[in-house]
């Protein structure tokens, strides 16, 4: 193993927690966050007083609480004053969870801290008006002198990516829509998911057109929710639990700022990130049991399936259409239902995927449990698909 990755197997995740995704107008961000943290502590079987570092996500819907959590609000709520060594925010949009995990790796592996809590809270469903939520996504991550004058729509970007991918690969709209059919099957097994009713392909394709070729059933819904993850050293993890999940490898690349400057929107940075992750973990694509892939729009999983080496170019759509990623398939994919069916949590979609991967590897995924799951690939992306992060976890 290279010097760069000498720490990759020295940290482990020992507990995860999650508040159901949905619309919870009667709950404050603190309540949502503490619910997830309590679950994570119970999952790990440790006391809150063992936490000595808190890393928090951005909350897009509440700029006041966003400052509060950056300024140690959760430390105060947990009663960790004069015990916790550090509290700070890690923010890169939808890829924040991967960057938080890499930061926790550095803190733990170098001995600066011993038990790191990663926390995400969001109230995009009820904590802000729909107009406010729209404006957040329509005015961030675009060039002020070019695109900002007109604004843009993420649904439109999803349609743009889908059209280009179909043009270059021959993928059909039926194959792209089949991603939603697969995700709904997984979401139906997830009590924390927002959209649990199974959908037939005809219903996906027959719903209202939003941004050609994407229909309303192919677009995401922003929601409320929270998640928490506990990270410690591999040595300490073995003393706490007989079922830790190890960080085997990570790959990351930043490719652009605005989508208008990306060199290839049908590949983005995924292959570079995956190649680095596989190398650091010492494995190849066929060794992956579960793929928890970032899915803000249904074309994204297809792009990534090919970039990650699971499918040849132009074959990912057929692969999903034939049921290979659905429950019982050869490559279980996005087993919590993902952003498109569990619900879009702003910058926290990737955190929910990490939580799901850990549950699967620890055998705690309930009805959707994948048998003999030993390795999981988790991918994330932020902004206008500005970067690519691939995390590989294993038992």
C-alpha positions, 0 to 999 in steps of 0.5 A: 500500500502506498504511503498516501493510503497507509491510514485507509484501514486504520479507521472504522465506522461503529454506529449510524443513525437516521431520522426518517425523510419527509415533511416535519414542520413540527420539529426543529433542526435540533430535534431532527439532529438529536434523534439521529445522534441518539440512534447512532450512539445506541447503534455503537453502544457508547456514551455521548461523553466519548465523542471528542470531535463534532463535524457538521454539514451545512443546512441550506434551509436555515442560515441562522441555525447554519451558523449555530451548528458551525458555532458548536450548537450540537456540542452544547445540546449534547452537554460536551462543553469542555470535553469536545476538542473541536467542532467545525463545518465541512461543506462541499454540497452533496459531496460533503459527507465524503469530505467529512469522512476523509477529515475524520480519517485524518483526525483519528489516524493521526491521533488528534481525536479518538471519536468523531461524530458526523452530523447532517440536518436539513429542513428543505421540506418545511423550513423554507418556502418552495420559492426560497428552496428554488432560489437556493438551487437556482442561484448557487454555483453559476457564473455571476457574469454569465448564467446568474442573470437568467438563473437556471433549473436543476431539473433542466440540468438533469434533462441536459445530461440525459439528452446528451447521454442518450445521444452519445450512448444510444440509451433509451428513455425507457432505460433511464426511467427504469432507474426510478422503477428500481429505486421505488422497489428499494424504497418500498422496503425502507421505512425511512423513505418518502416515496414508498409506492412502487411505480410501473415504467408506464407511470414514470413515462406518462407523468407530467413532462418537466424538463425533456426527457425527464417527467415529474416522476424522474425528478427529486423532492426536497425534504426534512431529515437528519443522519449521524455517523460515528468514526473511531480508530480500528483498534478502538472499534474492535474493543467496542463492537464485533461488527465495525465497518472499515474505510478501505479506500477513497478517490476524489477529483474536482473537475469544474465550477459551472457545468458550462465549463465541464469537458465531458458531461456524460462522464464527469470525474467518476472514472478518475475517482473510482480508479483511485478508490479501487487502487487504494482499497486493493480491489476491482469492480467485481469485488463490490457487493453493493453500489450506493450511487448518488442519484439526484437524477436518473441518468446519474447512476447510469453514467456512474455504472459505466465509469465505475466499471460495472457496465461497458459504455452504453450498456448501463441502461439495459443493465438496469432495465433488466432488473440487475440493480433491483432487489434480488439483482446481481448488483444491488444499487441505491438500496435505501431508494436514494435521493429520488425516492428516499428523498433529497436532503440538500447536501445530505443525500450522500450522508444518507447513502453512507448510513445505508452502506454501513447498515447493509454491511453490518446486517442491519438493513431490515427487509432490504438487507443484501445477503453476504454483503462484504464491500460497498461503494458509495459515490457523491457529488456536489454543486453542478456535479463539480467533483466526484468522490468514491468511498469504499467500505468493507467488513 
